Amino acid sequence: QVQLVESGGGLVQAGGSLRLSCAASGRTFSTYTMGWFRQAPGKEREFVAAISWSGGTSFTDSVKGRFTISRDNAKNTVYLEMNSLKPEDTAVYYCAAERWFTTQAMGGLTTAGGSWGQGTQVTVSS
């Protein structure tokens, strides 16, 4: 497993942008598929985006065209660039990692598996 630490959350107005970062420990980062999930108050945690160990990406429909996911293996870091933010994007955002997963499999990851960060709050005001 890897240790994950998210950063970059905050308060932003609707239409604004934020970039989340997730720093991972260890020397095998390049073998991990990385994902972002979010959980709004009173709702279940949901998949947002993933980037595989081979660079493939996937997004949930509600963020397609607005969010971008990328990784820097030299820095053991994955990023979530969020543009055109909406109030409904308000949630705690969590980073997750699992080795050799496809992005499709990552979409089904639960807290029973993989490695998870502690989360970072994103609040979008209207």
Helices and strands as residue ranges (DSSP letters): E 4-7, E 10-13, E 18-24, G 29-31, E 32-39, E 46-51, E 57-59, G 61-63, E 67-72, E 77-82, G 87-89, E 91-99, H 103-107, E 115-116, E 120-125
